[in-house]
Amino acid sequence: MPNIVTAKELGKYLKLSESTIYKLVSGGDLPGFKIGDSWRFDMEEIIHIIKKSKHRNNQQKEV
């Protein structure tokens, strides 16, 4: 079963405010889905995005 978290929980994990999380979702930078009026996030997807971004940043530094 996937680990689903709220925007508040994700903000704590990423050390970002809840409003920043909502801005990132609105801009298409974070994947999420709504249940009713509340956003939810799959931590596996978030961690995958972080690792992919980290890898891309490391490759750019090497060039």
C-alpha positions in Angstrom: 0.0 0.0 0.0 1.5 3.4 -1.0 2.4 5.9 1.7 -0.1 8.8 1.1 0.5 12.1 3.0 -1.2 15.5 3.3 0.2 18.8 2.1 1.1 19.7 5.7 3.0 16.4 6.2 4.8 16.8 2.9 5.7 20.3 3.8 7.3 19.1 7.0 9.2 16.4 5.2 10.5 18.8 2.5 10.9 21.7 5.0 8.6 23.9 3.0 5.4 25.7 3.9 2.1 24.3 3.1 1.4 27.2 0.8 4.6 26.5 -1.1 3.5 22.9 -1.6 0.2 24.1 -3.1 2.1 26.5 -5.4 4.4 23.6 -6.6 1.3 21.5 -7.3 -0.4 24.3 -9.2 2.7 24.8 -11.3 2.9 21.1 -12.1 6.2 20.6 -10.2 4.8 18.1 -7.7 2.4 15.3 -8.5 -0.7 15.0 -6.3 -4.3 14.2 -6.3 -7.4 15.5 -4.6 -9.7 13.6 -2.3 -12.7 15.9 -1.9 -11.1 19.3 -1.2 -7.9 18.0 0.2 -4.6 17.3 -1.7 -2.8 14.1 -1.1 0.7 13.0 -2.2 2.3 9.6 -2.8 5.6 9.6 -1.0 7.1 7.1 -3.4 6.4 9.5 -6.3 7.8 12.4 -4.4 11.0 10.6 -3.5 11.4 9.4 -7.1 11.1 13.0 -8.3 13.7 14.2 -5.7 16.2 11.5 -6.7 15.7 12.3 -10.4 16.2 16.0 -9.8 19.3 15.3 -7.7 20.7 13.1 -10.4 20.1 15.7 -13.1 21.7 18.4 -10.9 24.8 16.3 -10.4 25.1 15.6 -14.1 24.9 19.4 -14.9 27.7 20.0 -12.4 30.0 17.5 -14.1 29.6 19.2 -17.5 
